[in-house]
């Protein structure tokens, strides 16, 4: 039996219509009607290459997995319109070019540019609209018993359960609850345009905290120098294919560089103190799954940036009760390897290296450093070689340090 196509339409096909597609698919599946209907989405003017990140967060929290991970915005075409038996548009301004006898207007405004809560509210409205239009969608009235566990509304259902459990206190928003540890949120490469629209609050909060703590008892210049080395390492390693580039990963590297010493004080184990500062000031608050994932990576960077005794055979062991998700472990380990080297290169707090390059050879990875005038790099490079390269070598292979002996000529600093 050929499935009947239901088409969801919005402006850019990055937020409303992709969320609507997933929600309606899940409702049809739970009503055991998914073998009769196909659901698709399209945009009047497609925007970007991925679904909006906040839309993805909402879907992850609703259904426990990223059902928008493979979404690619696409153009509404006459072929799609002709094939659909029902077209639901988010607003009336989108219906002009469509066959009027097929169109239903949902009246859902665009949450773009607003908070996570606006996307959550959009999802709630979509569910209610689909329930109301169920006779137009399926030819049958909406029945709650069609749903698994008595309710297909993952928002309303959870609210109801929470009210039964705690009638005297208001229920927290279910979509802000911590998702199960088994959910694996991936950091997906995005375009610069998408990045500018994303919520970067966690990066801003970390950097604001670092500044408020004076980067660890007056270590502002050290923090900035290490961050410069960190970003130089990042770009050099991307260039030779050691790591994958994405704007979230760049932000993570930058945040770790600025915050790595925030727990510094004389006589303290500053890696532990810095970790606790981030936990106390940021982790305990209600963060989105993506921000929580990113903060965990930053916290592991802060904790593991210092001495080797906290590493075991090049592995990041769990710290306290802060989980590091399986999908986040590779980038966390790479960034820890980088911050250890970057921090070591400014061990004497004097910013003595003007530049550095990363080169891959048949013998391994070479870190070629250009010292500033009057600085002999050999002693410092020996200290980095002896104390800071362990994690780097565990992740990327043999690391050696080289200094210049002329124009475009290099000699190994540590024989």
FENFEN-V317673 format. One record per residue. RES is the residue in one small letter. SS is DSSP state (H for helix, E for strand, L for the rest). PHI is phi in radians with two decimals (* if undefined). Layout:
RES/SS/PHI  RES/SS/PHI
This chain:
x/L/*  x/L/-1.30  x/L/-1.28  x/E/-1.57  x/E/-1.57  x/E/-1.87  x/E/-1.97  x/E/-1.84  x/E/-2.27  x/E/-2.43  x/L/-1.33  x/L/-1.78  x/L/1.03  x/L/-2.07  x/L/-2.24  x/H/-1.12  x/H/-1.19  x/H/-1.13  x/H/-1.08  x/H/-1.05  x/H/-1.05  x/H/-1.10  x/H/-1.06  x/H/-1.17  x/H/-1.01  x/H/-1.16  x/H/-1.15  x/H/-1.15  x/H/-1.13  x/H/-1.23  x/L/-1.49  x/L/1.05  x/L/-2.08  x/L/-1.22  x/L/-1.42  x/L/-1.85  x/E/-2.25  x/E/-1.90  x/E/-2.08  x/E/-2.46  x/E/-2.40  x/E/-2.75  x/E/-2.19  x/L/-1.14  x/L/-2.46  x/L/-0.94  x/L/-2.29  x/L/1.47  x/L/-2.11  x/L/-2.42  x/L/-1.22  x/L/-1.02  x/H/-1.11  x/H/-1.19  x/H/-1.08  x/H/-1.10  x/H/-1.04  x/H/-1.08  x/H/-1.12  x/H/-1.04  x/H/-1.21  x/H/-1.31  x/H/-2.09  x/L/1.40  x/L/-2.74  x/L/-1.50  x/L/-1.40  x/L/-1.92  x/L/-1.03  x/L/-1.80  x/L/-1.25  x/L/-2.18  x/L/-0.97  x/L/-2.39  x/E/-1.38  x/L/-1.23  x/L/-2.07  x/H/-1.12  x/H/-1.10  x/H/-1.10  x/H/-1.08  x/H/-1.18  x/H/-1.32  x/E/-1.29  x/E/-1.63  x/E/-2.50  x/E/-2.11  x/E/-1.94  x/E/-1.82  x/L/-1.22  x/L/-2.42  x/H/-1.11  x/H/-1.16  x/H/-1.64  x/L/-1.57  x/L/-0.98  x/L/-1.63  x/L/-1.89  x/L/-1.22  x/H/-1.04  x/H/-1.25  x/H/-1.76  x/E/-1.66  x/E/-2.14  x/E/-1.68  x/L/-1.51  x/L/1.24  x/L/-1.90  x/L/-1.38  x/L/-1.37  x/L/-1.44  x/L/-0.91  x/L/1.53  x/L/-1.88  x/L/-1.33  x/H/-0.95  x/H/-1.07  x/H/-1.15  x/H/-1.22  x/H/-1.08  x/H/-1.13  x/H/-1.07  x/H/-1.10  x/H/-1.05  x/H/-1.09  x/H/-1.07  x/H/-1.04  x/H/-1.12  x/H/-1.11  x/H/-1.15  x/H/-1.08  x/H/-1.15  x/L/-1.63  x/H/-0.95  x/H/-1.10  x/H/-1.26  x/H/-1.38  x/H/-2.07  x/L/1.47  x/L/-2.12  x/L/-1.29  x/L/-1.28  x/L/-2.23  x/H/-1.06  x/H/-1.21  x/H/-1.20  x/L/-1.57  x/H/-1.15  x/H/0.98  x/H/1.50  x/L/-2.82  x/L/-1.61  x/L/-1.53  x/L/-1.18  x/L/-1.57  x/H/-1.10  x/H/-1.08  x/H/-1.21  x/H/-1.04  x/H/-1.12  x/H/-1.12  x/H/-1.15  x/H/-1.15  x/H/-1.16  x/H/-1.32  x/L/-2.41  x/L/-1.19  x/L/-1.56  x/L/-2.19  x/L/-1.15  x/L/-1.41  x/L/-1.25  x/L/-1.07  x/H/-1.11  x/H/-1.34  x/H/-1.72  x/L/-1.24  x/L/-1.13  x/L/-1.38  x/L/-1.09  x/L/-1.08  x/L/-1.32  x/L/-1.26  x/L/-1.95  x/L/-1.55  x/L/-1.70  x/L/-1.51  x/L/-1.78  x/L/-0.97  x/L/-2.30  x/L/-1.44  x/H/-1.04  x/H/-1.11  x/H/-1.15  x/H/-1.00  x/H/-1.12  x/H/-1.65  x/L/-1.31  x/L/-1.43  x/L/-1.76  x/H/-1.01  x/H/-1.14  x/H/-1.15  x/H/-1.13  x/H/-1.14  x/H/-1.11  x/H/-1.20  x/H/-1.17  x/H/-1.12  x/H/-1.04  x/H/-1.15  x/H/-1.11  x/L/-1.62  x/H/0.97  x/H/1.03  x/H/1.74  x/H/0.91  x/L/1.41  x/L/-1.73  x/H/-0.98  x/H/-1.15  x/H/-1.08  x/H/-1.05  x/H/-1.20  x/H/-1.12  x/H/-1.10  x/H/-1.11  x/H/-1.08  x/H/-1.11  x/H/-1.05  x/H/-1.23  x/H/-1.19  x/H/-1.01  x/H/-1.00  x/H/-1.16  x/H/-1.17  x/H/-1.26  x/H/-1.11  x/H/-1.05  x/L/-1.77  x/L/1.44  x/L/-1.33  x/L/-2.36  x/L/-1.61  x/L/-1.65  x/L/-2.77  x/H/-1.13  x/H/-1.00  x/H/-1.16  x/H/-1.05  x/H/-1.11  x/H/-1.10  x/H/-1.06  x/H/-1.14  x/H/-1.14  x/H/-1.13  x/H/-1.02  x/H/-1.28  x/H/-1.79  x/L/-1.07  x/L/-1.90  x/L/-1.12  x/L/-1.60  x/L/-1.21  x/L/-2.79  x/L/-1.03  x/L/1.47  x/L/-1.84  x/L/-1.47  x/H/-1.20  x/H/-1.17  x/H/-1.26  x/H/-1.11  x/H/-1.08  x/H/-1.04  x/H/-1.16  x/H/-1.07  x/H/-1.14  x/H/-1.14  x/H/-1.19  x/H/-1.49  x/H/-2.20  x/H/-1.09  x/L/-1.27  x/L/-1.52  x/L/-1.38  x/L/-1.78  x/L/-1.18  x/H/-0.97  x/H/-1.15  x/H/-1.13  x/H/-1.14  x/H/-1.08  x/H/-1.18  x/H/-1.12  x/H/-1.03  x/H/-1.08  x/H/-1.09  x/H/-1.11  x/H/-1.19  x/H/-1.09  x/H/-1.14  x/H/-1.17  x/H/-1.66  x/L/-1.29  x/L/-1.70  x/L/-1.06  x/H/-1.24  x/H/-1.11  x/H/-1.61  x/L/-1.92  x/E/-2.24  x/L/0.95  x/L/1.21  x/E/-2.04  x/L/-1.57  x/L/-1.43  x/L/-1.00  x/E/-2.02  x/L/0.95  x/L/-1.93  x/E/-1.66  x/L/-1.36  x/L/-1.97  x/L/-1.15  x/H/-0.98  x/H/-1.26  x/H/-1.58  x/H/-1.03  x/H/-1.01  x/H/-1.22  x/H/-1.09  x/H/-1.13  x/H/-1.10  x/H/-1.21  x/H/-1.10  x/H/-1.01  x/H/-1.27  x/H/-1.19  x/H/-1.13  x/H/-1.22  x/H/-1.05  x/H/-1.13  x/H/-1.10  x/H/-1.19  x/L/-2.04  x/L/-1.03  x/L/-1.61  x/L/1.02  x/L/-2.16  x/L/0.91  x/L/-1.38  x/E/-1.84  x/E/-1.43  x/E/-2.80  x/E/-2.61  x/E/-2.27  x/E/-2.02  x/E/-2.24  x/E/-1.70  x/E/-2.24  x/L/-1.17  x/L/-1.62  x/E/2.34  x/E/-1.81  x/E/-1.85  x/E/-1.81  x/E/-1.75  x/E/-1.92  x/E/-1.90  x/E/-1.35  x/L/-1.29  x/L/-0.99  x/L/1.36  x/L/-1.89  x/L/-1.62  x/L/-1.45  x/H/-1.08  x/H/-1.11  x/H/-1.14  x/H/-1.14  x/H/-1.13  x/H/-1.14  x/H/-1.10  x/H/-1.01  x/H/-1.42  x/H/-2.10  x/L/-2.18  x/L/-1.67  x/H/-1.02  x/H/-1.19  x/H/-1.03  x/H/-1.19  x/H/-1.13  x/H/-1.65  x/H/-2.16  x/L/1.92  x/L/-0.97  x/E/-2.08  x/E/-2.20  x/E/-1.97  x/E/-2.27  x/E/-2.14  x/E/-1.38  x/E/-2.19  x/E/2.83  x/L/-1.23  x/L/1.03  x/E/-2.15  x/E/-2.33  x/E/-2.28  x/E/-1.14  x/L/-1.31  x/L/-2.03  x/L/-1.02
